[in-house]
Amino acid sequence: MTERDGRPQQSERLLRTVALTKSFGGIRAIDRLDLGVARGELRCLIGPNGAGKSTLFSLIAGIHRADAGRIFFKGEDITRLPPFRRVLRGICLKFQTTRVYRDLSISQNLLVALALRGPERRDGDTAGRLAWALATFGLDRDGDRPARELPHSHQQWLEICLALATDPDLLLLDEPTAGMTPDETALTADFVRRLNGQGTTILVVEHDMTFVRQIARAVTVLHYGRVIAEGPLAAIEANKDVRRIYLGEQ
């Protein structure tokens, strides 16, 4: 067992990728990537545009199929599983672009998400956790409102709630605060920290370093589809290669 920022971390790896590789045409987006995420961890994934962050999420969620390498979740090789099987096993992705059902109400959106998780993933805590999330984001008061009428930030929050409705063990958040005000970003950060404190393992892709600083306990930096640095945020921000590649310093 190790410690990170003074908090003990479980040694059990919930997610592991081994030599994961994905190319699009002549561009290698993910290049023999090895990554491990411990159960109960809150990890931020950063890197410049084109580093492979969203592609990695798509590989983990099963949206893209790897050219080579393996993905293990809870010790099981899920490399060839279709996306819905991965959801049933406990992986859920909140996309970079909002993908709520715009013509359905908030309540109807939630019903669709609840149906996706299947009976094998239903537990007594899910309803309470979902109610807490909806109340935190102010989405609990107007369930009949069509999703298309919600402000952008509320659509982002609704999509997070839809992901939670599947009762994930691993929640993938791709730029969850894009387009949000500082206050909305702070609320989202507080929510993510509290959700992780309840036991949900969370992997976050984010460009907003203010948000990263608000939540980060561990950070992985990608560049050209490879891990170039990994560790506590303070060490990452002090890393000369990271400062040059990601933060634009000479």
Order of alpha helices (4+ residues) and beta strands (2+ residues): beta-beta-beta-beta-beta-alpha-beta-beta-alpha-beta-alpha-alpha-alpha-beta-alpha-beta-alpha-beta-beta-alpha-alpha
